[in-house]
Amino acid sequence: MNPEDVERAHKLLNERGGARAMVKLSKTARRDNMTDDLGDITQPTLLIWGREDVVTPPSAGQGFLELMPDARLSWLDGCGHAPMIEAPEPFGVAMHSFFDELAQRGMLKFKD
C-alpha cells in the first residue's frame, strides 16, 4: 500500500470523529447486510477482490459470486480490502476487461 494512504488512514482513525465514524460504518455493514438480496441483482456485475482481504475475506467474494446470476470475480493477489487504492493498475485492467466484455455483449457503448 502507498505509505501516504496508510498515514492518511492512521490520522483519520486517530481523530475522535473519524474513529467513531468507522465504528458506526462497521455496525451498519453488519446490520444492513445485503446477502439475501444479491440473487436479485441481474445486471452484469464485476466483483474485484483482494486475496489478502482480512476485513471481508475471499470466501465472502466467492459466496457473492455464487449468489449473483451474472457476476464475474476478479482476484487481485497481494491485495487487501481496498484494491482500488492498493493495486490501482490491476484494478483498472480488470474494469477495462469487464467493460470490453459488456461492449461485446452489446450492453455498453463507448462514445468517441
N, C-alpha and C positions, 0 to 999 in steps of 0.2 A: 504494500500500500504506500501511497505517496506520504512522506513524513508531514507535509503541510496539512493533509487531510486528517491524519492522526492527531496532530496538535490542535486543529480546529475542533474536532470532536471532543478531545480531552477538555479543552477550555469550556466548551458549551456545557458538557456534563458536570463540570465542577461549579458552574453557576447554579444557584438555588433554583431559579426558574427553569433552566434547561434540564436539570435532573428531574424535577417534578413533571415536566412535560414528557420526558422519556418514560417515566413510571406510568403516567396516565395513558400514553400511547400503548404500552405493553399490555396494560389491563384491558383496554378496548379491543386490542387484537385478539385476545383470548375470548372476550365476551361476544364480540361481533364476528365470530368465525364464520366464513362463507363456505365451508366444506360441503354442506348439504346442497348448496346452490350451484356448485361447479358443473354438474351434469346438464344444467340448463343453458350453459354458455355454448352456443352453437357456432359462433363466429370463429374463424381460424385464429388461433392463439399461439403465441410464442412464449414459452417459459424459458428464461435464461437463469441458470442456477450455478452457484459456485459449489464445487465438490467439497470444499472445506468449510461450508456454512455451518456454524455451530448455533446460530440463532434459529434458523428454520432449516433443519437438516435435509440432506439429499433425499432421504426416504420420503419426506413430505412432497418434494418435487415429483418424485416418481408416482406418488399417490395422486397428486393433482393431474398428472398426465393420464393416468388410468381412468379418472372420473370425467375428463373433458373430451367430448366426442371428436373435436377437430383441433387437437393441440399438438405442438411439437415441443420437445425439450432439448435445449442446447446446454451441455455441460461445459463449465469453464474450470479447468484444472488449476490448482494452486490459488483458488479464489474463494473468498468467504461470502458474507451476506450482502455485500454491495458491489456486484460485478461491474456496474456502470462506472464506479469510481476506481475499483481495484484493477480492472482489466478493460479499460475503455476501447482499446483497439479490437480485441477479440469480441467484445460486446457488440461493437459496430458491425463487424463482419457477420456475426450471427443475425443481426437485424436486417442487414442488406440481403443476405441469403434468403431470409424469410420473405422480404418484400419482393424479391425476384420470383419466388415460388408463387406468391399471390398474383403477381403480374402474369405469370404463365397460366394461371388458372382463370384469368380474366376478371380477377377480383380487385385489381389495383391498376390504376392508370397513372403513369408519370407524366407531368407537364413538362413541356420543353422550355 
